[in-house]
Every structure is written in structure tokens, then in C-alpha cells.
């Protein structure tokens, strides 16, 4: 379980702890190809944690099939779990979603989701690890996997 304090690590520390793909996506604001992530079509009940620090981010109860090719949720487990910042990369304006505890890049949020929020949190699978409701986690990189 996490204590909620902000995590600050050097780029070298993150690079040493994460595999290349996870580092590229979470620390360099990358994106995995659609329909390739391990959770894009997962129906396993549980809580999705930040792969870098283990912070609970999204519940499987708010996950839905957006057809986008990335795991999509209509709300985080708590408003303070994620941070949102304006992203003007790639010649467009979007809202980037970060883990509020460790600043890992998670994905983007769009205003085209289902009720009750109308939001679509479009999240990279590589930014997440799933703590399955039955206690059988699906694995991952960060402290969530180590139980910290």
C-alpha cells in the first residue's frame, strides 16, 4: 500500500527500475500502439495501479470498451489519484493524464466518454499493473507488484 507522499526519483533511477518500453511510455510521455497493450480488452475485476509507484488509479468497474485500442475508464478511483495537464504536442491540444504521486505519463482524457462523467481516460497498458480482485495480480513493473 502506498502512503500518498510524492515520489521524486532521478531519470537514471527510473531507467534502472523500468524496462525500456515502460520507461519510454511513463517517463518520456510515449504511447503504445493501439490494440497491443495487455489490458486493452481485459475483463478481469480489480484495481489498476500505477506501474511505477503502485498508486491505485482506476477500477475495473469504470473500465469500458471505447473501441480506441487502449484501456478506457470513465473516472479514476479518486480525483486526487491523477493529475491533468494541457498537452500541445503533435499539433493538437489535449489533456494529458499523469499519476499524481510519481508523475508517470498514463495517457490522455477526452470529453467523449459515457455517463455518468462523459469522460474517456485513454490509458496506456504499459503505465498500469492490475491488482486482481481475487488477489491474483497480473504482474507489472513498479511498487504495486512488490506490494509497497
Secondary structure as UniProt FT lines:
FT   HELIX           11..17
FT   HELIX           20..27
FT   TURN            34..35
FT   TURN            38..41
FT   STRAND          46..50
FT   TURN            51..53
FT   STRAND          56..59
FT   HELIX           60..62
FT   STRAND          63..64
FT   STRAND          71..73
FT   HELIX           79..81
FT   STRAND          82..87
FT   HELIX           89..91
FT   STRAND          94..99
FT   TURN            100..102
FT   STRAND          105..110
FT   TURN            115..118
FT   STRAND          120..123
FT   HELIX           125..127
FT   STRAND          128..132
FT   TURN            133..134
FT   HELIX           143..146
//
